[in-house]
Amino acid sequence: MTEKRIVMDVLQGETVFPPPIWMMRQAGRYLPEYRETRARAGSFLDLCYNPDLAVEVTLQPIRRFGFDASILFSDILVVPHALGRDLRFEEGRGPLMTPIEPDEIERLEGAGFHDHLAPVYETVRRLRSELPTATTLLGFCGAPWTVATYMIAGHGTPDQAPGRLFGYRHPESLRKLLETLADRSADYLIRQIDAGADAVQIFDSWSGVLDEACFEAYCIEPVARMVKRVRAVHPKTPIIGFPKGAGTLYGSYRSKTGVDALGLDWSVPWSQALSLQAEGAVQGNLDPLRLVAGGKALEDGVAAILRRMGDGPLVFNLGHGITPEAPIAHVEAMVRMVREARQ
């Protein structure tokens, strides 16, 4: 008999207690085995595009912690890379790109897009065959706005001001860029689902820097376009939206994009979290620094989430990605707290 994938049950609106658990960036630098594999790869991009190594690092946290979901190891910027933009990663600086100019947007290369990303699809195929049957396999991509901010600035900035200024100065160019990214990113997710992903997540890490009008135009509209495109091919595949920092606009994001589940960051108040959960599955939302701190800070954070949201559809997760400083012992303690919880 096929073992149950309880993450899928929750994403489809069921309540499971204790809730299933995984972590954003669960394959990462806090793990010594990841650091060793990353060193063997030669570069971060080589790691992303090498199915042997990408499968290995994706499986590492599953072997250690037995998480209920495994998320494809890759990066949100492989999409613009596949569209012909240059990309490199430097230690201590993160991703670096040549900033895109308005007149270059029309010339983004669509030809060869899926050929460029073929190693990622191969990684997904291998993962589905190598993961435990009960482990949900998640595909993902960056949301158009967040990806666009890196393409425009050429690197990350504290508040992505270059992307915001670009939108004010070149609104039609940004609209075209977001539409292009939405369509290609949706195609990318479709191919991941074709290859074996059970569900997909759309990361909008920079949605919280926008005013309401820009949030509607830059975050909601492109993601709604993506959801429609994915659903036309895979109508039953759950889609998780994670508009980090969306604040009071979380509800509008959910209703207007049509995502099945909503990732919550750690700043969301309980009253709002419960209201959002009443409309469908939520995921989150432990402050990653509680995981670094451990002890009472971690215990209180885990207990509060389980107590407040354990009666509804919840995937226990962090409110953003795990940090490299998080001790493995603290991750083990968190998993134990969730798994041993009693209502």
N, C-alpha and C positions, 0 to 999 in steps of 0.2 A: 504494500500500500504506500502511496506517495505521502511523505511527511508534510504536515501543514506548514505553509509559509505565513507565520502570524503577522508579519509586517504587512503583507498584502491584505489580510483580513481587516487590519486597522485602517489602512488607506481606503478601504471600501466602506468604512463607517462603523465597523464593529468595535466593541469595547473588549479589550483583553487585559487581564490583570494577573500577575505583574505585566506591565506593558513591554513590548519588544524594545530592544535597545541597539543603537549603533552610534557612531560619532562622525561628524564631519571632519575631514582630513585624518581619518583614523589610520591611514597608511602614511606615516610621516616621520619627521626627524626625531621625535621622542623615542622611537624604537631603534635600538642598536642594529638590528638586522636590516632595517630600512637604510640606515646610514651606510652600512657595508655594501648593500646592493647599489645604492646611489653612486658610491665611489667606483664600483665596477663599471657602471654605465658610461662614465666619461663626461656626460653632461645631463642636465635635467631633461632637455628635449629628447636626447637619445634614450633616456629611460622611458619617456612617454611613448615613443615610437618603436620600442623593442618589445614585441609581445611576450617573449620569454621572461624578461625582467619586469614588465608591467604586471603580468599575471602573478609573478612571485611577490611583489610588494603589495598587491591587492589582497593576496591570501594571508600575508603575515599577521595582521590583526585578527583575522578569523581564527587562525591557529592558536594565537595567544589567549584571546578573550571569548571566543565563541559568539561573537555578535550575531544578531538576528538578520542583519543586512550587510552586504558587501557592496561598496561603491567603486565603480571603475576607477582605476588610477590613470589620470590624464591631467590636462590643464584647460582652463576656459579659453586660452588664447590660441589653441590649435585651430580654431575656426578661422580667424583672420590669417593665420599662417597658411592655411589651405586655400585662402583666397588670394595668395600671392604676396602678402605683406611679410617683411622681414621680422624675425623674432629671435631674441637670445636672452638668456638668464645669466645674471652676474651675482656672485655670492655677495650678500649684504645689500644688494640693490634691487633684486627681484627682476621682473620682466622688463626688457628694453626693446622698443620698436622705433622706427622712423615715423614721426608724426604724419598722419595723413592730411593732405590738403583737400579743400572742397572739390577741385577739379579732378581729383584722383578717384573719387567715389564711384563715378560711372564706369571706371575702368577696372574695378575689382574683378578678378578672374574667377569665372564660374567653372570653366573647363578644368578638368583634372581634380576637382574638389574631393570627390569620393576616393579617387586613386590615392591622393595624398593621405587621406584618413584611413586607408585600408588596414594599416597595422592596428589602429584602435578597434576596428570592427573584429579583427582577428582576436584581439585580446578579450573582447566580450564573448566571442564564441567559445574560447578556451575556458574562460571563467565559468560559464554556465555548465560546462561538462566537469569541471574540477571542484566546484563548490559543493558543500553538503546540500543534499536535496532540500532541506528545510530553510536554507539561507536564501533570502531574497537578494536578487542581483539588481542593483540600481545603476542606470546610466545617468549621464548628466551633461549639461552645457551651461555656459554663462548666459545670462540674459543680455539682449541686445544693448541696453543702456550701459551696463557695466563693461561689456567688451568694448563698446565704442569709446568709453572714457580713456581706456588704455591706448587705443588706436589714435586718438586725437592728441593726447598729451605725450605719448611715447613711453610713459612710465606711470607708476602710481603716484598720487599726490594726496596730501591730507584731506582735501575736500573735493577733489576732482574739478577744481575751478576751470581748467582749460576746456573740459567737455561742456560745462555749463555755459561758458562764454561763447563757445563755438555754436551752441544752440541758439543763443540770442542773436549772434551776428550772421549766422548762416542757417536759418531754420529749415529751408528746403533741402539743403545738403545733409543736415542731420537727419531729417525725415527719411531721405533716400537711404542713408547709411543704416538706419535702424530697420527699415523694411528689408534691405538686403540681408542684414544679419539675422533678422527674424526668419526669413524664408530658408536661408542656408542652415541655420541652427536647428530649425524644425526638421529639415531633411536629415541632418546629422543624428537627431534623436530617433527618427524613424528607422534609420539604418541600425542604430544600437538595439532598438527593439527587435528588428528583424533578426539580429544576431543572437538574441537571447535575453536581453534586459527585461526584467519583470515590470519595472516601473522606472520613471525618470524624474530627475530634479532639475529645476531651473534656478540657478544662483544669481540673484541681483544684489550683490554685496554693496553697491553704491546707491541704492534707491533712497536712502535716508538723507541725502544732501540736497534733495530737490524740493521746490515749492509745490503746491497742490496742482497748479496747471501743468507744470513740467512733469510731475509724477504721472499725471493722466496721459500725457503725450509720449513720454519717453519710456515709462515702465509698463503701464497698463495696456496701452494699445498694441505695442509690439508683442507682448507676451500673449495677449488674446489672439493675435494673428497666428502665433506659433501653436497655441493650443488647438485652434481650429484646424490647422494644417496637419498636426499629428493625429487628431481624432478622426480625420477623414480617412486615415489609413489604419489606425489602431484605436478604434473607439473604446475599447475596454481597458486599455493600459492606464493605470493611475499616473497622474502628473502632480508632482509636489512643487509648489512655488515658494521661494524664499526671498522676499523683498526686505532684506535686513534694514532695520531702522525706519520702517514705514510708519510707525507710530499709529496715529488715529486713522491712517489710510489703509491699514491692513484689510479691514472689512470691504472697502471699496475694491481693493485689488482682487480679493477672492471672488466677489460677485461678478465683477466685470471681465476678469480673465477666464473664469471657468475652471481654475485648477481644482483638483480633487482634495488636496491636502495643503496645509499652510505651515511652513516652517516659521517659528517664532524666535526672535532674538530675546536676550535675557532682560531687556528693558520693558517688555510688555507687562502691564499691570495684570493682576489676577482677574479683576472684573472683566477686562477686555479679553483676556485669554479664554475665560469660560464662555463668554459670548461668542467668540469665534469658534470654539469647540462645539458649541450647540449647533453650528451650521455644518459641521463635518470634521474630519480628522485634523489634528494639529501635531506638530513635531517640535521638540525642544525641551526646555529652553534654559538649561543650566549655564550660568556664567562660566566660561572656560577658566577664569582665574580662581573660582572655587575649587576646580580640579587641581590647579597648581598648588593652592594653599593646603588642601587636604583637611583632616581633622574635623573639628566642629563646623567649620565653614562649609565643607563638602557635605557632611551629614545633614545639616540644616537645609541646604539647597536641594538635595535629593528628596528629603522627606517632604518638603513643602510642595514640590512638583507632584509627587505621588498623592499627597493628601488633597491637593486642590484640584488636580486634573485626572486622577486615576479612575474616576467614575465615568469617563467618556473616552472616545477614540483618541489614543495618545501613542505616539512613537517617542520613547524617551531618547533625548539627544542633547547636545550642547546648543547654546544660543548662537554659536559660530564655530569655527574650526578649533580643534585642539592645538595648543601652543607647544613648541619644542621643549619648553621647560617643564611640562607636566610629568611628574614621576610615574613610572609604570605601576608602582604599588598603589598610587591613588586611583588609577584607572581600574585596577583589580578591585579595589575597595568599592568604587562606584558601581561596578557591575554586580558585585555581591549584594550591595544595598538594594539595588533594583530587583534582582532575581529573588531575594529572600523576603521581599516586602509582603506584608499581609494587610488585607483591607480591614 
